[in-house]
Amino acid sequence: MSEPQQQIADRSKLGLLVRAKLRSMRNRAAKTTAEAPVRVWVAVLLVLVIWIGLYCLFRLVFGQFRQTPLEATVAVPLVFNFFFLALLAMLTFSNAIVAHGALFSKLESEYLLSSPLSPRDVVALKFVESLLVSSWSLVLLGLPLMLAVASLARDRLFDLYAFYLVFFALFLAFIPIPGALGLMLAWIGARFVPKKAIKLAAVVGGVLLAVFVVWGVHSLKLGDSAPEVWLRSFLAKMSFVEAAFLPNNWVACGIDHALHNEMGKALMYVAVTASTALFLTRSSILIVSRDLAAAYDRAAAGRSTVLRPATSASGGPCGMIFFYLPTPLRLIAAKDLRTFFRDPLQWSQLVILFGLIVIYLTNMPSLHLELTGTVWPLFIPFLNLCAISFILATFTCRFVFPLVSLEGRQLWLIGLVPMPRGHILHAKFAFAMTVTLLVTCGAMAWGVVMLGLGAVWACIHLAVSMAVCFGLCGLAIGLGARFPMLDQSNAARIANGVGGTVNLLVSLALVCIVLVAVGFASWRSQNLPTDMIPDLPALLLCGIAIAVAVTAGQLAMSIGARHFNSIEA
């Protein structure tokens, strides 16, 4: 076969793979719509609510910048640079995890590698899949950002549609860059890095990120220096963000030139971003495909199926976290915690979602917004509570609800434990509360510190956050036991079932009730300092919110335990 004919044959094979994936996605979407239409419409409604909320937030931020044009000249490009730099880092991390799982962990890769397909086609297909899975959040954030910036700069834009096209072009050209970097990191991790070294690198990376955040917050403090001295020091420290070789700077400069009607320069940055994305994409696919078989073999060799004895009868270090549980329940909770850490899909999504929240909270006070009125000291923390609560509801519905159903194959073994089967739910609940409390209370405490919230309202928000964790985890575990799918091993399908839809609706209703009560309490206390005790009606509203969340969690656990005890093993 001649070289042109071989290229045509290769393209036809890749086209066959793409058509098969598109048909699979279409069938899956049709099945989900038919089986759980309420869930689909609720998801669409939530996306619209998130878009509207982000649009209002971006309008608020950039509207404040317009009141001080001199500060806006410096601040707006920095905001865009920080925004896209954070997205570059998080999307690279997310793409690396998704690509590693798609190429080196799934059984589908074994089938594709044994088929008469080119490794380049397999890598290209998985690369596109990882982009679709990990980059949807960029579109979710990008659309309200674009509309907010355009609406506030409408008087300066003589061609609004041209700005929209440039903005979309920059976004679409930016997405493959972290995707290609993530693909290379996934291949390097599978090919050259031992499993223990990967865990060590993750821990070191987390520590370095925390140090960077602390240093950044310290750099942004005004202190006692004059504003012009602080500004010079700040620009000197933050100059690395605007380095000419960073893709986030290309996108930020392109948007800034488009805002000032310099479309020629904006298109130049579009071309630079697109050409770099094309080069990195092609290079990463070629490099990974040439060594795909060896990398897969090395990764598969690291997935040993040999059972190793437990480090101790109490479950080892993971078991020590649940010291307050009886030994059998402690072992079950420790097992779930190990499974959580071994599944990058779970902890990476939690880290990314709350990482965005932490970045937002860290940069909020550094904008030096001159928000007038007494409502803002309580309104901003209330918005933070809303964001954290809805993110937590999403996580519990997706990852906590399937925990009980995933024990289906071992249900006969659980029935041999000398205790009521419903007590197993306590171990599941303890695991879910441990994970969610750490991230939720950590993010809320960070927001309290960053915003300088008074001690009274800081305690109220932390107490409400803990109550929301209790209620959502109780609902997910209890309803998961009430509507189990014991014959299903796919966590996503369990979460998309009838029980998952019921859990989603009830969780959203609980979050809305709690937020409405806390919102009214904040509105009643808007004229009081945040370190002063609110009046009795405001305290009662917050108490009612906490009581409703705790009661809902306890009631769901009781209903779930009663039904779980009656299931035939």
Secondary structure, 3 states (H helix, E strand, C coil): CCHHHHHHHHHHHHHHHHHHHHHHHHHHHHHHHHHCHHHHHHHHHHHHHHHHHHHHHHHHHHHHHHHCHHHHHHHHHHHHHHHHHHHHHHHHHHHHHHHHHHHHCCHHHHHHHHCCCCHHHHHHHHHHHHHHHHCHHHHHHHHHHHHHHHHHCCCCCCCHHHHHHHHHHHHHHHCHHHHHHHHHHHHHHHHCCCHHHHHHHHHHHHHHHHHHHHHHHHHHCCCCCCHHHHHHHHHHHHHHHHCCCCHHHHHHHHHHHHHCCCHHHHHHHHHHHHHHHHHHHHHHHHHHHHCHHHHHHHHHHHCCCCCCCCCCCCCHHHHHHCCCCCHHHHHHHHHHHHHHHHCHHHHHHHHHHHHHHHHHHHHCHHHCCCCCCCCHHHHHHHHHHHHHHHHHHHHHHHHHHHHCHHHHHHHHHHCCCCCCHHHHHHHHHHHHHHHHHHHHHHHHHHHHHHHCCCHHHHHHHHHHHHHHHHHHHHHHHHHHHHCCCCCCCCHHHHHCCHHHHHHHHHHHHHHHHHHHHHHHHHHHCCCCCCCCCCCHHHHHHHHHHHHHHHHHHHHHHHHHHHHHHCCCC
